[in-house]
């Protein structure tokens, strides 16, 4: 039986921002995705003028959401949300197929300002990270939860895949501001990048992972251990060499980065997926929501003769004449 020949070529040298590139290294039985975000992540973060530390943390959450949401094989939503007791009490990132993203953060400004060079753990504190897959109105939602105990979002992602999916996974996230010369002074733009690698061998024997600790085992019980596959050990080692600057460099193409990492084994790249910042709010949708409130609640919203509503995701403000958002019950009365 003749084999299908996969064409080979040199890695593309032209960088493309706001894309997800799936890839495969068959020799190591690993698959993954790389993300590089420029104008898209800058638009989301710049709309809010968050403190730098909050923007960087939300940027990491956006990258993680894009890495995971872009794996959906159907039209749907992937929602990442944290709820914690730290200065940044909530992060929400909403991915809608085929590549529309919105996000926001809730935080205590004074508590954030009191921190010096805070880590993810300092900002988040303790709580949980929820990942929700919404396949539409006629389908059940799936939600996975993982505890946040003062670590990073990368560590939380590793724990999620260990406990929920039992797929050996490594994630790298990077976010930073890029400074460039411009008329009137330096110009600042946010950039972000990420890489996810998963071990997906065909052999069931090689898919084995250690059992999770049951929590109620007698004292002294030895934990179940399974030696890591040599191919996965090598894959993790290669990912560990990736530096933040490589994930963020606007002059380094995704294909060139992947070639640097896996050229000894050969890496296959697939069609890139474009992503964009896009909120789903609109004046019409906000008006419909306001009309659903009881008259007394709408009356309490009036300030200076107007009802004002600000979208938490995109920070767009809508102002309404109270008389224009009269509900059905008002007309009946």
N, C-alpha and C positions, 0 to 999 in steps of 0.2 A: 504494500500500500504506500503510495507516494505521500510525503509529508508536505504540509503547507509551508512555504518559505516566507518568513517574515523579513521584509526589507530592512536594511540597516543604513544608517546615515550618520553624519557628524551631528553633534548637538547644535540646536539653533542658538544663535548668539544674541538675538534681539529680545530684550526683556519686555514682558507684557504684564502690566499691573492689573489688579482686580480680577484675578483668574485663579481657578483651582485646576491643577494638573494631576490626574490619576497616573500611577505608574506600577510596574511589576518587575521584580527581579526573580525570574523563575529559578535560577540556580540556587537561591537561598530560600525559596518558597515564601517570599514575602510580597505583600502588596501595600500600597500606601497612596497618600495624596500630599501634594505641596500646595500651599496658599501664599500668594503675595498680594498685599492690599496697599493701594496708594490713595488716589482721590476718594475712593469709596469710604475708607475708614476715617480719612481726614474730614470728610463732610459730616459724618455722624458725630465725631468727637468735637468738632469745631462749632457745631450748632449749639452746644450747651455751655461751653467755656468752663468745664469742670476743672478742679485743681489737677495739676499734672499727674499726681499719683493715682487719682481716681480715673483719669482718662487712660492711663497706661493699663490699669487693671481691667477696665471695660474693654479696651482694645484686645487684651488677651482673651477675654470671654468671646469677643466677636470672632477672632481667629479660630478658637476651639469650636464654636458653633458652625462656622463655615466648613471646617474639616469634617464635622459629623453630619451636618445637614446635607452636604453635597453628595452623600452616599445614598440618599433616598432614591428608590427606584420607581417612585410614583409621585403624582401631584399631591403635595401636602405641606405640612409645616413641621419644623423642628424648633422647639422652644427650650432654651437654657435659662434657668433661673436659680439664683442663690438667695437664701434667707438666713441671715446670721446675726450675731450679737455685736459685731465689730462696728467701727466707724462707717464702713460701707455696708449698710444693712441689707441692700438688695441690688442685684444686677439682673437685667432681663435682656435677652437677645432673641429675636424672632426671625427665623429663616423661613421664607416661603418659596416653594419651587416655582420656576427653575433657578432662582438665584437672587432673590430680593431680600434685603436685610435691614432691620431697624433695631435700635437698642437704646437703653437708658440705664441710669444708676440713681439710687437713692442713698444719701449719706448725711452724716452729721458734720457740717463744715468746720465747726470748732474742734471736734475730735480729730479730724483729718489734719487740720493746721497744727495741732499740738505734736504730731509725729515728725520725727526726723528720719529721712531716708527709709520710709516704711516698706516692709516686705508685703507680699500677698497676704500672709498670715496675720500681720499686724492690722491690715485693712479689713479683712474679712472676719476675723475672730472665729467663733464656733457656730455651727449650724448645719445646713445641708445644701447640697446642690441637686437640683431636679432637672432631668432631661426628659422632655415630653415629645412624643411623636403623634401628630394629629393627621389621620388619613382622610378626614372629611366628615360631614354630618352623619353619614350612614355607617360609619365604622367606629369601633371602640378605640379610645386613646390608649397608648402605652406610655407608662412613666417609670423611669428608673431613678432611684435616690441613692446618694452617696454622702456620707458624713464629711463635714469640713471641720477639721480640728486644729487649725492654725497653720496648715501647709499651703502649697501653691495650687493653682488650677491645673497645672501639669500633673501633679501628684494625685489630685482628685480624679482626673481623667483615667490615669493608670488604675486607680482603685475601682472605678466604675467598670472598666472592661474586665478586670480580674473577677469581680463579684457578680456582675450582671450578665456579661457575655462570655466570660471565661475564654477570651481570645488574648493571647500575649500581644501587648500593644505598647508602643513608645510614642510619646508626643513631645514635640518641641514648639514653644511659643515665643515670639519676640515682638516687642513694640517699642518704638522710639520716635522722638521728634527729629525731623531733618531740617537743618538750617541752611539757607541759601541767600546769597546776596541779591538784593532787589532795590529798586528806587525807593528811597525813604527809609532804608534800613534793612536789617536781616528779616527774611521771611521764614516762618515756621510752618511746617507741614507734618502731619502724623503719617507714619508708615507702620505696617505690621506684616508679619510673615509667620508661617508655621509649617510643620512637617509631621505626618503621622505614619508610622510603620506598623504592620500587623503580620504575625506569623500564621500562615494559612496552608499548612501541608496537606496533601491529599491522603496520606496514610493516617488511619485512626490512631495507631500506636504513637505516632509522632505528635498527635494533637493532645495527648494527655497532659494535664496540668495538676499540680498538687491540690488536694482537697482543702477547702477552707476550714479554718479552725472552728469547731462546733460551739465553742464558748463554754460548754458545760462538761468538758472532758475532765477526768480525775487528774489531780495534781501529779505532775511528773510524766504525763502521757507525751510521748514524742510526737512532734508534728509530722504530718504526712509530707514527704518530699519526693519530687520527681526531678531528675537531672534535666537541665535545660538542653535542648537540642543544639548541636554545634552550629548549625546554620543560623539559628536565632541568636545565639551568643555573638556571632559575627555581625549580624544585622544590627543588634543593639550597640555594639562597639562602634560601628560606623556612624550611626545616628548621634552618638555621644560626642563625636568630633565636630559636629556642626556648630558653628559660632553664630551668635545673634546677628553679627554684621553680614554674614552670608545670607541669612533669611531676609534681611532688610535692604541690602545693597541694590539701588535702582539700576545699576549698570550690569548686574550679574543675572543672566537669564536663568529661569527655572531648569531648563534642560542642561545648561552648563553645570549647575549645582548638582543635579542628579548624576551627571557624568563623573564629576569629581568624587562622589561618594561610591558609586557602584561600577566604575568602568572595568574593573577586573572581572566582574561576573556578567556584565551586560545588563542594561536597563531598558525596558520597553515603556514608552510613554503613550498615553491615550489622549483623545480629544479634550482640549481644555474647556472648562465651564466658566462662563463670565458671571461675575457677581456685581451687584449695584446696590447703593443705598436708596431705599424707597419705602416710605411710610404708607400705610393703608388708610390714614385718616383723610377726611375731606369735610368741607363745610356742610354738605348734605347729610353725611353720616352723623356729624355732631348735632346738627339740627334735629334729626330723627331721635337721637338719644335724649336730648333735652325735652322733647315733646312727650316722652314716656314718663317723665317725673311728675309727681303730684304738683298741683298749683302752688301749694304752700312751700314746697322745697325749691321750686323755681323762683318764687318771690324772695326767698332767703339768699339766692345767688346774685341778686341785682346790686350792682355798685355803680353809683353815678349814672343811673338810668340805663345801664347796659348789663347784659350777662356775658361774662368773659370766660372762655375755656381755653386752656393751653394743653396741647398734646404732649404727653410726657416723653414720647419717643422722638419726635422731630422738633419740638419746642415751638411749633407754629401756634400762634394765638388767633382765636376766632372770637369776634364780638357780635352780639345779637341784640336787636330790639326785643324786649320782653314780649311785646304784642305779636311778634312774628313766630314765636315758638309756643303758641297755645295748643294744648293737647285736646284730644277728643272729649275728655270728661268736662273740660271747660265749656266747650260748645254745647254739651248736653245740659249743663247747669244754666 
